[in-house]
Amino acid sequence: MKDCKATALDGQEVYLKGPEIETLRGKLRGRLITAEDPDYDETRRVFNALIDRRPALIIQPGNTADVVRAVDLACEKGLLLTVRGGGHSVAGHAVADGAVMVDFSALKAMDVDPEARTVRAWPGVRLGEFDARTQDFGLATTLGTVSDTGISGLTLGGGIGWLMRKYGLACDNLLAAEVVTADGQVRRASDTENPDLFWAIRGAGHNFGVVTELTYRLHPVGPMVFGGLILYPLSQARQILRAYRDYAVGMPDEFNAFAACLTSPEGVPVVGIGVCHCGPVDEGRRLAEPLGRFMRPLMDMTGPMPYVQVQRMIDDAAPFGARHYWKSSVIGDLSDGAIDVLAELCGRFSSPRSIVLIQPLGGAVSRVGPEATAFAHRSGFLVSIIGMWLEGPADEHKSWVREVYRGLAPFSTGGAYVNDEADSGEGAARTAYGPNYERLARLKAKYDPDNLFRVNLNIRPWA
Ligand SMILES: Cc1cc2nc3c(=O)[nH]c(=O)nc-3n(C[C@H](O)[C@H](O)[C@H](O)COP(=O)(O)OP(=O)(O)OC[C@H]3O[C@@H](n4cnc5c(N)ncnc54)[C@H](O)[C@@H]3O)c2cc1C
């Protein structure tokens, strides 16, 4: 095995000797992959095709002890460390040049307790795998809306999804976690064990350690629910979005509906209304009816369907390997002014793949206080500005995303969603963590004083 060039925390180059890499390999239950291995390129690939980074070592842990070894190595040598759950971070935080990358993609075990309505899951589980397993018992919890996303990155940043208005965010359903912190200790985090760490990992978890196990609360859902999509012409965006807003403010918690400006697979610019009702199917049908009558829809694809199908229904809109640049803004109200901005700027998407997604928070999400967990922005509407294109440079698409972001600024509460942020820097971090930033910085100083976990929307340890 050849020596291997790595990146230190201060950005300097460091060489790892071939024999010491072999010694580490021999100690691991899981795998160690370097650029000499045939699957190195496949393993370092992440969702956003703009990201092309070459880690020094990829450790695919077989157990928690392997994670401790990876953290110890990074600490002893002062190396950059990254963690990959499902690899969907559009900022590419799962991978960095010259880093030690802990890659959970092979660790997918799940243990459902149907009596207690809980599940313990390893961090490599994807949303679709999680839903399929828990639905075997007629159970589910809030997760995101694209089935290939990883549960760990999503939950540790908050976790927005269909069930949130009834059951809270994914992180609100986290009961406990096992975390390897920067000192190499394996800690439990829950309401009763290291509660300050537990507070921090529910919304800012990418900053505080490597989470090796997540335990969630589950709820009876489905297996059949009422869901689907209704499409209207984007040319009527003002009228549709106003009607959607008026409807959304009165929705019961069981019912969730998002609005999205996008281009259909046939190339038609549309406003899509996505629907999921997690209560009785007939009640969902009744509640969804007004959404199909804003005007004559281009298409109404709602109906009874398995919950797992609702969880996959927009998968095709976000294929692995496209290029991405995202920002988000939390707006207090979907006012006429905000709608005018969206209608105007979505009329000139920089790419037919781009999407503006509007999701109502509220319900159970806003019954948890903004400072009760690290996830602060819990009311109003989350607007995700998704720049997506298949080929070519990023400039034009980034400009469009930023233009929408700036256009929404007068309506913003000043908040954003950490998991939708492609930019880095303290300004972006303060926006995402909002009123919790300073408490998080103090906890960062306690649990990660040297900022080992820095490849994320980073919180600087309180000096
Ligand atoms: C197509 C698409 C659809 C999406 N839909 C939704 C949605 O519906 N709802 C929503 O809330 N979000 C959504 N997101 C955003 C998503 O939550 C983030 O991209 C999230 O980071 C994905 O987690 P991951 O594990 O796949 O990502 P990764 O890139 O693997 O990780 C993301 C971050 O989490 C950290 N991390 C991952 N695992 C661990 C761990 N075990 N311990 C410590 N840190 C860890 C990483 O270091 C990194 O900083 C979507 C993203 C995409 C690309």
The ligand as a MOL file (V3000), in Angstrom:
LIG
                    3D

  0  0  0     0  0            999 V3000
M  V30 BEGIN CTAB
M  V30 COUNTS 53 58 0 0 0
M  V30 BEGIN ATOM
M  V30 1 C -33.4600 15.2900 -3.7470 0
M  V30 2 C -33.4890 15.7990 -2.3440 0
M  V30 3 C -34.6850 15.8360 -1.6590 0
M  V30 4 C -34.7330 16.3030 -0.3490 0
M  V30 5 N -35.9320 16.3230 0.3130 0
M  V30 6 C -35.9660 16.7210 1.5960 0
M  V30 7 C -37.1770 16.6750 2.3360 0
M  V30 8 O -38.2230 16.2930 1.8310 0
M  V30 9 N -37.1480 17.0720 3.6290 0
M  V30 10 C -36.0030 17.5050 4.2270 0
M  V30 11 O -36.0400 17.8280 5.4020 0
M  V30 12 N -34.8530 17.5710 3.5510 0
M  V30 13 C -34.8110 17.1880 2.2600 0
M  V30 14 N -33.6400 17.2440 1.5700 0
M  V30 15 C -32.4510 17.7940 2.2290 0
M  V30 16 C -31.8030 16.7010 3.0470 0
M  V30 17 O -32.3820 16.7040 4.3250 0
M  V30 18 C -30.3080 16.9700 3.1890 0
M  V30 19 O -29.7150 16.9100 1.9240 0
M  V30 20 C -29.6480 15.9830 4.1320 0
M  V30 21 O -28.3880 16.4840 4.4290 0
M  V30 22 C -29.5260 14.6190 3.5290 0
M  V30 23 O -28.9720 13.7180 4.4220 0
M  V30 24 P -27.9810 12.5890 3.8940 0
M  V30 25 O -27.6420 11.7220 5.0330 0
M  V30 26 O -28.5350 11.9650 2.6620 0
M  V30 27 O -26.7880 13.5060 3.4230 0
M  V30 28 P -25.1710 13.4980 3.6110 0
M  V30 29 O -24.6780 14.2960 2.4570 0
M  V30 30 O -24.6750 12.1130 3.7460 0
M  V30 31 O -24.9970 14.2570 4.9400 0
M  V30 32 C -25.4870 15.5590 5.1200 0
M  V30 33 C -24.8790 16.1690 6.3720 0
M  V30 34 O -25.2180 15.3590 7.4720 0
M  V30 35 C -24.0450 14.9000 8.1190 0
M  V30 36 N -24.2990 13.5290 8.5400 0
M  V30 37 C -24.8460 12.5360 7.8130 0
M  V30 38 N -24.9190 11.4310 8.5450 0
M  V30 39 C -24.4080 11.7350 9.7550 0
M  V30 40 C -24.2020 10.9940 10.9430 0
M  V30 41 N -24.5500 9.7220 11.0220 0
M  V30 42 N -23.6400 11.6210 12.0050 0
M  V30 43 C -23.2930 12.9270 11.9370 0
M  V30 44 N -23.4560 13.6710 10.8260 0
M  V30 45 C -24.0100 13.0730 9.7520 0
M  V30 46 C -22.9640 14.9910 7.0690 0
M  V30 47 O -21.6980 15.0980 7.6210 0
M  V30 48 C -23.3680 16.2410 6.3260 0
M  V30 49 O -22.9230 17.3940 7.0030 0
M  V30 50 C -33.5580 16.7600 0.2730 0
M  V30 51 C -32.3480 16.7390 -0.4200 0
M  V30 52 C -32.3080 16.2600 -1.7140 0
M  V30 53 C -31.0120 16.2760 -2.4530 0
M  V30 END ATOM
M  V30 BEGIN BOND
M  V30 1 1 1 2
M  V30 2 1 2 3
M  V30 3 2 2 52
M  V30 4 2 3 4
M  V30 5 1 4 5
M  V30 6 1 4 50
M  V30 7 2 5 6
M  V30 8 1 6 7
M  V30 9 1 6 13
M  V30 10 2 7 8
M  V30 11 1 7 9
M  V30 12 1 9 10
M  V30 13 2 10 11
M  V30 14 1 10 12
M  V30 15 2 12 13
M  V30 16 1 13 14
M  V30 17 1 14 15
M  V30 18 1 14 50
M  V30 19 1 15 16
M  V30 20 1 16 17
M  V30 21 1 16 18
M  V30 22 1 18 19
M  V30 23 1 18 20
M  V30 24 1 20 21
M  V30 25 1 20 22
M  V30 26 1 22 23
M  V30 27 1 23 24
M  V30 28 2 24 25
M  V30 29 1 24 26
M  V30 30 1 24 27
M  V30 31 1 27 28
M  V30 32 2 28 29
M  V30 33 1 28 30
M  V30 34 1 28 31
M  V30 35 1 31 32
M  V30 36 1 32 33
M  V30 37 1 33 34
M  V30 38 1 33 48
M  V30 39 1 34 35
M  V30 40 1 35 36
M  V30 41 1 35 46
M  V30 42 1 36 37
M  V30 43 1 36 45
M  V30 44 2 37 38
M  V30 45 1 38 39
M  V30 46 1 39 40
M  V30 47 2 39 45
M  V30 48 1 40 41
M  V30 49 2 40 42
M  V30 50 1 42 43
M  V30 51 2 43 44
M  V30 52 1 44 45
M  V30 53 1 46 47
M  V30 54 1 46 48
M  V30 55 1 48 49
M  V30 56 2 50 51
M  V30 57 1 51 52
M  V30 58 1 52 53
M  V30 END BOND
M  V30 END CTAB
M  END
